[in-house]
Amino acid sequence: MDATRDIMGFTLFHDRSPEKIAKYEERMDIVIQTSEKILIEKSKKPNFGQGLSFYERVAKSKELAWEDLVNSLTIFLMAGVDTTTNMTLWVLLHLGKYPEIQEKLYQEVMQVVGDGPVTDEHLEQLEYMRQVIRESHRVTPLMPGSTFRILDHPLVVGGYEIPPGIAFHFGISAVQNDPRYVERNDEFLPGRWSKEAVAKRVGTPSEIIDSTMIAKPFGHGSRMCIGWRFAQNEIRVLLCYLLRDWKWSWDPNQQKYKTEMYVGTRAVPYPSMTMVPRKK
């Protein structure tokens, strides 16, 4: 299980003194052992793999080796809460700052979903919500350098040679906020991600911001976030219920925050929202 421990340590561990590393590895071993215990107990149940749990179905199918299953569950436990939470908080912050965008999104939710339960079909139709979340990812990406690889060979980038063994990050935050590629880059404009706007960028230098390596906050390819579908739907469903019940706002002139990195970026201190119920 060393791979999971190394990945989580690379992402979360800042104090690299021998004492701190030893303590970290000790605690990570406990987390990994707990993950394995959960899987073993679940697998003994007669209905294991027969319900809605995608994870159980994969485990029963034996498509992944046991070690890979435990690694994946460990990452779910460690990274599946804080990351989704922080990403949702960024969206809420932007909606609270721009009431006209919040109202437009509310109208879309009421038109598509109404007052009933949110379904898969509804989520697919929430086009403006997709644009809002995408713009939030551009302005305040959860991971400014979320795509990284450990190089196994030398790589020359911009005239600089990077040796093997180095963790190479792709700076999605810098590219997405570069005025050379993003028009009115200092404004929060969800409409820049409409299908029409994306089509107009084809063949221009700005097309780079629509690359799949940048556009998705969950990465891309075989190593993308294992829980990306769940996280994406979780955020959208939560926004639907919040928008139907509440209006929220905050004053950017009075409430200042800094962006800090901890299991993804977060606003510190997070602005205090004024919440007003939509229905009385």
Secondary structure, DSSP 4 states (H G I P E B T S, - for coil): -HHHHHHHHHHH-----HHHHHHHHHHHHHHHHHHHHHHHHHHTSTTTTSSS-HHHHHHHHT-S-HHHHHHHHHHHHHHTTHHHHHHHHHHHHHHHH-HHHHHHHHHHHHHHTTTS---HHHHHH-HHHHHHHHHHHHHS-S-TT-EEEE-SS-EEETTEEE-TT-EEEE-HHHHHT-TTTSTTTTS--GGGGSHHHHHHHTTSGGGGGGSHHHH-TT--GGGS-TTHHHHHHHHHHHHHHHHHHEEEE--TTT---EEEESSSEEEESPPPPEEEES--
